[in-house]
Amino acid sequence: MEPWIWIVLAIVVLALVILALVGAGKKKRDHQAAVERQNRERAADLRARSQEQNLAAREQKADAEAARAEAEKARIEADRIEQDARRRAEEADRAREEAEAHRREAATLDPDGEHTDQTDRTQSDERSEGSHEGASRRERDLPGQGDSRLDDSLRDERSAAPGRTPDPEDRPRT
């Protein structure tokens, strides 16, 4: 064979090798471009998801702060109600003490008035019940009611020391 055929054949083989290398390089670049495109898309998705999660986290934090503020309002309201309850209890205690002081003062001014008030209350209770049997039973159960010995002892005590009023502690409780 002639040398020129060998030269042409070598040039064709060399051209085919170069074309194969160029084609492989192009495929590699296309593949890398596709991978980069996928990576960018994935990165964009991750950024979007991250942004959504960040917004959700901020929203949850805002909700938590709102709940905390609402709980604080509830605590403040509970404190206010507790203070109001204490104030009312103190007012009730003062009113009770004042009523007790008035009762003691009334007892010192008129020792028989307490006994009379109790009798009046018992009689009005009896009238409201409308039962004569229940009333007589209550009269027996009340200390000092229908018990002539107790009335006599009180009368004797008052007549023994004229002008002296018995101490409230000395009087029998009714």
Rosetta blueprint (number, residue, H / E / L):
1 M L
2 E L
3 P H
4 W H
5 I H
6 W H
7 I H
8 V H
9 L H
10 A H
11 I H
12 V H
13 V H
14 L H
15 A H
16 L H
17 V H
18 I H
19 L H
20 A H
21 L H
22 V H
23 G H
24 A H
25 G H
26 K H
27 K H
28 K H
29 R H
30 D H
31 H H
32 Q H
33 A H
34 A H
35 V H
36 E H
37 R H
38 Q H
39 N H
40 R H
41 E H
42 R H
43 A H
44 A H
45 D H
46 L H
47 R H
48 A H
49 R H
50 S H
51 Q H
52 E H
53 Q H
54 N H
55 L H
56 A H
57 A H
58 R H
59 E H
60 Q H
61 K H
62 A H
63 D H
64 A H
65 E H
66 A H
67 A H
68 R H
69 A H
70 E H
71 A H
72 E H
73 K H
74 A H
75 R H
76 I H
77 E H
78 A H
79 D H
80 R H
81 I H
82 E H
83 Q H
84 D H
85 A H
86 R H
87 R H
88 R H
89 A H
90 E H
91 E H
92 A H
93 D H
94 R H
95 A H
96 R H
97 E H
98 E H
99 A H
100 E H
101 A H
102 H H
103 R H
104 R H
105 E H
106 A H
107 A H
108 T H
109 L H
110 D L
111 P H
112 D H
113 G H
114 E H
115 H H
116 T H
117 D H
118 Q H
119 T H
120 D H
121 R H
122 T H
123 Q H
124 S H
125 D H
126 E H
127 R H
128 S H
129 E H
130 G L
131 S L
132 H H
133 E H
134 G H
135 A H
136 S H
137 R H
138 R H
139 E H
140 R H
141 D H
142 L L
143 P L
144 G L
145 Q L
146 G L
147 D L
148 S H
149 R H
150 L H
151 D H
152 D H
153 S H
154 L H
155 R H
156 D H
157 E H
158 R H
159 S H
160 A H
161 A L
162 P L
163 G L
164 R L
165 T L
166 P L
167 D L
168 P L
169 E L
170 D L
171 R L
172 P L
173 R L
174 T L
